[in-house]
Amino acid sequence: MYRMLIVDDERIIRETLSRHIDWAALDVQVIGTASNGLEAYDIIMDEYPDIVMTDIKMPGFSGLELLQRIKSLHPDIEFILLSGYGEFEYAQKAMQWGVRHYLLKPCSDEKIVASVQSVIEEISRRRMAEPQDASAAMQELGDSAILNLLNECIAQGDGSYDAIYAPYKKFLDFDNTPYELCYLYFLDPPSLQDALSQIRIFREKYTPGIPFYAIYVQQCLLFFFRSYHLEYDALDTYMTSLRLPLQEIPVEYKRVRYANLSDLMDYVNSRICHFATVQYSSGDSIVSICNYRNIIRQVERLTFSTFSKDSENSEHSLELLCELVGRVSSITFLKQLISTIIMLASSQCYAFTALEAAEFLIQINQMNSSEDILKKLVPQLHAIYSRFTAAKPEAQSLSDRVRAYVEKNLSDDDLSLKSIADNYLYMNVDYVSKKFQKETGQKFSAYLTGLRVQRAMELLKGADNDKVQSIAEMVGYGNNPQYFSHVFKKATGMTPSAYIKFSAGGNLS
């Protein structure tokens, strides 16, 4: 579902736009409304909508200023501008920032809907066409997360899988992103590799930015991928016309859309959990997932016990865990277990980062000897455990890691929670945002603004007016001193220059 923010200084327009149109029918969620640019900026920095529909001319911080500020930080957020008659010069400036959707107020529901649909199509095509720019480590996290989920859900059997999904919500969006699930029925085992290769050829040509995950069981190939709400006629045509020389009977093809990954995984897992072996692929290579139910459950239990502050036997659990994986003879299954252990450890121990986990898994997957793998694994587990036990309780807090990063990089104009989640924590930004608010009691935007204003107040005391620009740079507003003045005045009731005078004992009147 695409997320949209509506911004207008007139309450009646905000409410009409948010309630009068059936946004759900367009697969759009209105995440909120804002009455001015400053309010909108804070919401955007906390919620990261896909689309912002904003009035272009508002008192104080205008829609044009909002556009410029957000586009400099997050160019992928799309804007639809609303404007009154005679304000086309603002639209011309907006077009310099790549905005192509401009609506003259008042405008009909049909024009608004058409504009939103056009923006959604642009977003979808851009995301599908962009080659993956994620690092090998991030791709490894996604592949490992899906593989682990399948592994653990198969081990559990029927039932609710929510508890299994929970640790992986740091890496994947289970709730808000729709997925497409495709079936190839009656696919003979000798044709599996050929089918995967042909799907890869299609992906490289038409959808280079989308990872595909494939499962094969009982002559049925299922593959799924993030949906971008486009027509998939090209994919459907391609799949129904597959030529598989080793296939004795024609395959049958079907595609179904799911509202989110959680619903899709619930469906898939409930249907594959009874098989002894399931084959998985995220490319051409195929991994067999064996239903070693008891071993998987023991690994999960011992890993959680090892990395739990409440456990009285954590060190003993670590030793049992190392002994258990040391008895696994199948190198394929051993790698699957290690993936589960490392990702669960990363979810419990913030001192062991997601990036370190991904890089370690890449090294493990390149090894071909169980003995060599265990020689690398056991010292790594002890090292992670040492970090976990040595860390102070507050060091285990995700919000403390975020705040420490902010303190160190406060002068960075491009600092945002999304940049921290993507480039430092290697986690899903929605997870980080909710975790930060739960641990601190405030949203990230409020924390960041408060810290910047507080630091600015300290620096402005005893300063001269000609230092305002340099102080703005020191607290992360160097590329927009006017915005710095807006934010500072909203927080303190005074402009930076007035605060300098006030702090020096001057008269503000």
N, C-alpha and C positions, 0 to 999 in steps of 0.2 A: 504494500500500500504506500502510495506517495504522500509525503507529509507537507502540509502547506501552512504558512503563517499569513494572516491578513492584517494590514497596517493602514489605519486611517484615523485622522483626528476627529472625525464626526462619528459619534456612537451609532447613530441610526444606520450609517453605511456599513460599519463593521458588523453589526448584528444582522443586517439584511444579507450581506454577502456570506456570512458564516452559517446562517440558518435557512435561508430561502431556497438555496440550491441543494439538490440531493447529491452531495459530494461522494457518499459511499458508492453510489451507482457508477461513479467515475473511478473508483478505487483510490479515492483521495481522502485523507484524514486531516481535518483542520486542527492543528495542534494548539491553536490559541489565536488571540487577537491582541493588538497593541495600538495605543493611541498616539504614539510618537516614535521618532527614530531611535531615541535612546532606549526606550522600553523594548522596542523590537530587537535592537542589537543584543540586549541581554538574553532575550528569549532564544534568538538564533544561536548564540554561543553556548546555550545549555541544551537545546533541542535539535539543532542541525537539520532544519527542514530541507526538503528538496526544492520547494518553490516558495517564493515570497511575493505576495500580491500587495503592493503598497501605493498609497497616494504619493505623488511626486513632490507636492508642495505642502509642507506642514510647518507650524511654528517651531522655532528652536532648531532641532536636528531634523532636517528634511529627508524625504525619501531618496533624493539624489545623493545626499551625504551618506545615508545608510547603504545605498548601492555601492558607492565607491569604497567604503570601509570594508564591507563584506566581500566584495569581489577581489579586493587585494589579499584577503585572508583565505577565502574559499571560493575560487572561481567557478566551481561546479554547481553552486547554488544558483538556480535560475530565477529571474525577476520578471514579473508582469507589472507594468506601471499604469496607475490610474491618474488621470489628469483632467483639470477643467479646461474650458475653451481658452485659447490664446496662450497656452503654456508650451507650445511646441519647441521653443528654444531649449527647454529642459530635456525634452525627449531627444533632441539632437545630441546633447551632452551624454545622455544615457546610452545612446547607440555607440558611442566611443568605447563603452565598456562591454559591448557585445549584446546589449539588450535589444531584442527584436519584437517584443510584444508590448504594445502601447495602446491603452483603451481610453477613449474620451468619455468622461462622465457627463450625463448619465448614459449607461450602456445596458443593453438587453441581456437577459440571462443567456440567450443563445450565443451572443458574442463572447461572453465570459467563459462559458463552457467550451466553445471552440478554441479559445486562446489557451485554456488550461490543457485541453487535449493535445494541442499542438506542442506545448512545452513538454508534456509527458513523452510524446513521441521523440522529440529532440533528445531528451535525457536518455531515453531507452536506447536509441540508436548510437549515441555517443558512447555509452557504457559498453554496449555490445561490441562496438568496433575498436575500442581502445585495446591495444595489446596489454597483457598483464604487466603492470609496472611494480608489482609487489616483489620483494626479495625472495630468493629461494627459501629463506627461513620462514617467511610468512606463508608461502605455498605449502611448505612442509607442515605447518601448524594446521592448516585447513584439511589437508589430506589425512593427517594423523587423527584429527578430531573425529572426522567421519568414520574412519576405520575403527577407532576405539569405541565409538557409539554402537556400531554394528556388533562389534565383539562383545561388549558388555550386555547389550540388549538380548543377544542370542543366548548368552550365559544365563540371563535372568529368566527367560521364557516369557510366558504371558503375564500381563499385569500392567501397572502404570510405570512409565519410563521417566517420569519427571525428575526423580532423584538422580538418575543417570545423566540426564541432560545438564543438570545444574552446574557442575564444574566447567563444562564446555561453553557456557554462555559468555565466558570471558573472550572466546575466540570466534564464535559464530552467533549470528542473530537468529534466534529461534522463533521470535514472536511477530516481527513486523515485515519480513521479506517473503514474498510469494515464491513458489517453486513450480517448475514443470516436471512431471514424472512421465517418462516414456517407456513403453513396453514393446519388446519383440518376442512374440510367442513362437513356439515350435522351433527354436534355434538349436540345431544340433551342435554338440560339443566341438566337432572338428571345424565348425564355421565360426566359433566364438572369436578367435584371434582376428580373423578376416573382418568380422563385423566391427570390432573395436577399432581396427585400423581405418576402416572407411568412415566411421564416426569421427575419428581424429582428423581426417582430411577435411570433412565438412566444417569442423570447429575452427581449424586453422584458417579456412577461407572466409567463413561468415561470422563466426563468434569468437575471435581470438581473446576477448577479455573475459570469457565465462568458463570457469572450471566445470567439467562434467564428472559425475561420480557414477560408477556402474556396478551393478550387482547381478550375478548370474547364478541361477539355481533351477534345477528341474526343467531344463530346456527353455527357460524364460530369462531374457536379458532386460533388466530395468536400469535405466540411467536417468539421472535427475540433475537439474541445474537451476540457478537463480533465474526467476522470470522477470522480464522487463516489459510485460504488458503489450508486446507487439504481436502482430499476426505471425504465426510460425508456419506459414504455407510452404516456404522453401524447405524447412526441415521436414515437414510432413511428406512433401513430394519426394524428397531425397530418400527418406527412410522406407517409404512404400515401394520404391523402385530399386532397392538394394539388389545387387547381383552377387550371390554367394555360390561359387562353383561346387563346393562340397555339400551343399544343402540338398537333402533328398526331397523335401516338400517345401513349398513357399512359406516364408515367415509371415506372420500377421502383426500389424503395427497399431498402437493406440497411444494417445497422449492425454494426460489429465493435469489440470492446474490445481495446486493446493495453496491455501491462504498463507501458510507459513511452513517453516522447516519442521516445527514440532508436529504439526498434523501429518505431514508427509512421513516423518520417521515413525510416528505411532502406527501408521498403516503398514509401512514396509516391514517394520520389526515384528509386528503381530503375525505376519505371514511367512517370515523366514526363520523364526526362532525354533521351529521344530525340526529343522534339517540338520543332519550331522555335519555337513560341509557346505559352505557358501563361498563363492568366489567374488572377489572385489577388485576393482580397477579404477584408477583415476587417470589413466592414459592407455598405453598399449600393454604395459606389464600387468600381470594378474597375480593376486595374493589369495591364498586359500584361508578362509576363516573357519577353523575347526571348533566344534562345540565342546571344548574342554571346560564344561560348566563349573565344576568344583574348583579347578585350579584358578580360573578367572576370578571367581568370588573370593577365594582366599587371598589372591594378589590385591584385590581392591580393599579388602578388610585390613590386611597388614599394612598397606600403604597409608590408609587413613589413620591407622593406629600409630604408625611411625611419625607422621607429621601432624600430630594433634597435641596441643598444649595441655589438654586435659588427660592425656594418657599417662598412666603410671608405668607402663611397660613399653614405652616407645623404642628404647634401645634394643630390647629383646625382640620387638616386632621387626626391627630392621634386620637383625641377624636371621630371623626366620624367613623374612622376605628374600634375602640373598640366597639362603639355602634352597628355597622353593624354586626360584628361577634357575638355579644351578642344576636342578634335576631334569629340566626340560630338554628333551633330545631334538625336537624339531626346530630347526633354525628359523623357519617361517613363523611358527607360533611363539618362539622366544622373542623375536623382534616385535610381534604384536603386544606381548606382555610388557616389554620394556617401554613401548610407546605409551601404554596405559599408565605405567608407574611414573614415568617422567612427566606426563601431562598432569596427572593428579598431584604430584609433588609440587609442580609449578603453581597449581591452583591453590595449594595450601601454604606454600612458602614464598612470600614476596621477595625474599632475599635471593631466590633463584628465579631469574626473569624468564619470561616467555621466549625471548630471543635466545637465551642460553639453552633453553629446552629444545627449541627448534634446531639450533646448530648441532647439539649433541645427537638428536635423532637422525639428522642427515649423515653424520659420521657412522652411526650404528647401521643404517640402511646400506651403506657402501661396503660393509664387512661381510665376509663369507664363511667365517669360522666361528662356531659357538664358543670355543675356548677363548678366542681373541675378544669376542663380544663381552664375555663375562669378565675378562681381565680389565676391560674398560668400564664396564657397568659398576662393579662393586665399589671401586674407589670413588666413582662419581656419586653414588648413593650416600656413601659415608661423608663426602664433602658437602653435599646438600644438607644432610642431617646436622652436620657441625654448624653450618650457617644458620639453620633453623633454630637450633638450641641456643646458639650464642647471641642471636638477635634479641634486642630488648623488645618487650611486648609492643611498644608503639611502633617499632621498626617493621612489624608485621602488618601494619595498617597501609592499605592502598592509598588512602587520603594523605598520609604522611609522605609517601613517595611523591605524590603529585605536588604537595606543598613545597617539598624540598626542591623539586625541579623548578617550580615557579620562582622561588626565592633566588635561585641561581641564574634564572633567565628572565628576570622581570623586565629588563630593558628591551627585550625582543619584541618588535612591533607585531610579529606574526604569531605570538604566543596564543594558543587556544587549547582547550581540552582535547579537541580532535587531533591536533598536531602532537600532543603529548601521548595520546592513546595510540596513534598510528606509528610514531617514530621513536618513542621511548619505551612505552609499556608493551607495545605489540598486542593490544587488546581491543575488543569491540568497544567503541566510544560510548554506546548506550549503556553498557554494563558499567564502565568507569564512571559515567555521570551519575547513575543511580547509586552506586557504591559510595561515591564521594559525598553525595547529599545525605545518605543514611548515616555515614560515619561522622560528618561534621555538622549536620543540621542546617546547612545552607547550600544553595546552588553554586556551581563553580564560578559563574559570571559575577555573582555578588561577592564571592571571596576575592576574585582577581581584582575587581574594581576597588573594593575596600582596601586591599593591600596597596594598590597603586596610589590611591588617594592619600592613605596614611604616610607612605614613603614620600610622596610629593610634599605633604605638609611639613614633614621634618626637614626636607631640603630647602623649602621656600623660606623658612624662618631665617632671618638675617640676610637673605639674598637680595640682589637688586633686580629691578624689572627686566633688565636685559638678560637675566639668567633663566627666564621662564622657558624659553625654547630649549635650552640645554637640559633643564630639569625634566621637561616633557619627554625628551629623548631617553633620559636615565630611567624613567618609569614606564617606558613602552609606548609612548604616544608621539614619538619623534616624527612620524610621517603624517601626522595630522594634529597640529597644535590647537586648531579650532575645536576639534573633538575633545582634546584634553581640557580645554576651558569649559565646554559643556558639561563634561563628567564631573569636573572639580566643583563647579558651581552647584550642580544638582546635589552633590554630597554635602557641601559645606555652607551653601547659601552665598558664597562669595566667589568672584573670579580669582585666579591665581595672583593677579596684580593687587587686587583688593586685600587678599590674605597677607601678602607681603607687608602692606601698609598696616594692617590690623596687628600682625604679630610684632611689628616694631613699635606698637603703642600709638599708632596714628589714629586719627578720627576718620571714620568711614563716611560720614555725612558730607 
